[in-house]
Every structure is written in C-alpha cells, then in structure tokens.
C-alpha cells in the first residue's frame, strides 16, 4: 500500500490536481508508446507540412507531375523559391523527381503522401 502511494506520488506530484490514477490505462498505453525518435520524425513531418507554400506545391503535384517552371507559373512564385521548397519536400521524402532530358519533373513520393494530404483536406472540409 505504501509502495503504491509512493508510485502515484512519483507520477502525480502537486502540479497534478487529480488524485485518481488509472494504472491499468497508463500501463496499457505505456506499452504501446512509440520511442522518441519515431515521434520526433512524425513531428518533423508535420513541421514540413505546416508551410502553406509547400502545401500548395503538394496540392498541385497531387493533380499532376510538374516541372519547376510550371509550378512557379501556376503558383505565381519564382523558380528559386519553388526549387527551395521542393528541396525541403524531397528531404522529407514527400516528393520524388525524374529527369527527362534537361527537364526535371516532380511528383508525390508515394500513395502515403496522397493519403496524408487527402485526410487533412477531408478533415478541413468537414462541417
């Protein structure tokens, strides 16, 4: 009994107004928690997705494969700024490219990127 109170005190100090602990819930969730490196990767992905220019590029690429020139014209931006954002998206494994002659075409990296974008869009468009 004393050990149980000590364990609760370690987890729930005076900054926690709750005195009821659901130890079974805590243990179940703790077993399923991912390591910090994986969760940091998820947070980093959301940081990349959190930029409206990159979101516009992803939306355009969800419609069609495009080159930097076309993206720059479509989004009314400079080729330099588009290239910079594409570099960030490529480092995050969200876009891929292929070269045809001197032209480099960009597209979404895989179906996961499409799913992430579509899920976010669906969430935003909900009533």
C-alpha positions as CSV (number, residue, x, y, z in Angstrom):
1,X,0.0,0.0,0.0
2,X,2.8,2.4,0.9
3,X,4.7,1.5,-2.3
4,X,1.6,2.1,-4.4
5,X,1.1,5.6,-2.8
6,X,4.8,6.3,-3.4
7,X,4.5,5.3,-7.1
8,X,1.4,7.6,-7.5
9,X,3.3,10.4,-5.8
10,X,6.2,10.0,-8.2
11,X,3.9,10.1,-11.3
12,X,1.5,12.7,-9.9
13,X,3.1,15.5,-7.9
14,X,1.4,18.6,-6.5
15,X,1.1,20.1,-10.0
16,X,-1.4,17.4,-10.9
17,X,-4.8,18.1,-9.3
18,X,-6.1,14.6,-9.9
19,X,-5.8,12.0,-7.2
20,X,-7.4,9.2,-9.1
21,X,-4.9,7.2,-11.2
22,X,-6.0,4.7,-13.8
23,X,-2.9,2.5,-13.5
24,X,-4.3,-0.1,-16.0
25,X,-4.8,2.6,-18.6
26,X,-1.3,4.0,-18.0
27,X,0.3,0.6,-18.3
28,X,-1.6,-0.3,-21.5
29,X,-0.8,3.0,-23.2
30,X,2.9,2.9,-22.0
31,X,3.4,-0.5,-23.7
32,X,2.1,1.0,-27.0
33,X,4.0,4.3,-26.9
34,X,6.5,4.7,-29.7
35,X,10.1,5.7,-29.0
36,X,11.0,9.4,-29.0
37,X,13.0,9.1,-32.3
38,X,9.9,7.9,-34.2
39,X,7.6,10.6,-32.6
40,X,10.2,13.2,-33.4
41,X,10.1,12.1,-37.0
42,X,6.3,12.5,-37.0
43,X,6.6,16.0,-35.5
44,X,9.2,16.9,-38.2
45,X,6.9,15.7,-40.9
46,X,4.1,17.9,-39.6
47,X,6.5,20.9,-39.5
48,X,7.3,20.3,-43.2
49,X,3.6,20.0,-44.0
50,X,2.9,23.1,-41.8
51,X,4.1,25.5,-44.5
52,X,1.4,26.9,-46.9
53,X,3.7,27.2,-49.9
54,X,4.7,23.5,-49.5
55,X,1.0,22.6,-49.1
56,X,0.2,24.4,-52.3
57,X,3.0,22.5,-54.1
58,X,1.8,19.2,-52.7
59,X,-1.7,20.0,-53.9
60,X,-0.5,20.9,-57.4
61,X,1.5,17.7,-57.5
62,X,-1.4,15.7,-56.4
63,X,-3.1,16.7,-59.6
64,X,-0.2,16.1,-62.0
65,X,3.6,15.6,-62.2
66,X,5.1,19.1,-62.9
67,X,8.5,20.8,-63.5
68,X,9.8,23.8,-61.5
69,X,8.9,26.2,-64.3
70,X,5.3,25.1,-64.4
71,X,4.9,25.1,-60.6
72,X,6.4,28.6,-60.5
73,X,4.0,29.9,-63.1
74,X,1.0,28.1,-61.5
75,X,1.7,29.4,-58.0
76,X,3.0,32.8,-59.1
77,X,6.3,32.4,-57.4
78,X,10.0,32.4,-58.5
79,X,11.6,29.3,-59.7
80,X,14.2,29.8,-57.0
81,X,11.6,29.7,-54.2
82,X,9.9,26.7,-55.7
83,X,13.2,24.9,-56.0
84,X,14.0,25.6,-52.4
85,X,10.6,24.3,-51.2
86,X,10.9,21.2,-53.4
87,X,14.3,20.5,-51.8
88,X,12.7,20.6,-48.4
89,X,9.9,18.3,-49.6
90,X,12.3,15.9,-51.2
91,X,14.4,15.7,-48.0
92,X,11.3,14.8,-46.1
93,X,10.6,12.1,-48.7
94,X,7.3,13.7,-49.7
95,X,8.2,14.3,-53.4
96,X,10.4,12.5,-55.9
97,X,11.8,13.6,-59.2
98,X,12.7,12.2,-62.6
99,X,14.7,13.7,-65.3
100,X,13.7,13.8,-68.9
101,X,16.4,15.4,-71.0
102,X,17.2,18.7,-69.2
103,X,13.8,18.9,-67.5
104,X,13.2,17.6,-64.0
105,X,9.7,16.6,-63.2
106,X,8.4,16.3,-59.7
107,X,5.6,14.2,-58.3
108,X,4.4,12.9,-54.9
109,X,6.7,10.3,-53.5
110,X,4.1,7.6,-52.9
111,X,0.5,6.9,-52.0
112,X,1.1,7.7,-48.3
113,X,1.7,11.3,-49.2
114,X,-1.5,11.4,-51.2
115,X,-3.4,9.8,-48.3
116,X,-2.0,12.2,-45.7
117,X,-2.9,15.2,-47.9
118,X,-6.4,13.9,-48.6
119,X,-7.1,13.0,-45.0
120,X,-6.0,16.5,-43.9
121,X,-8.2,18.1,-46.7
122,X,-11.2,15.9,-45.7
123,X,-10.8,17.0,-42.1
124,X,-10.7,20.7,-43.0
125,X,-13.7,20.4,-45.3
126,X,-15.9,18.7,-42.7
127,X,-18.9,20.6,-41.5
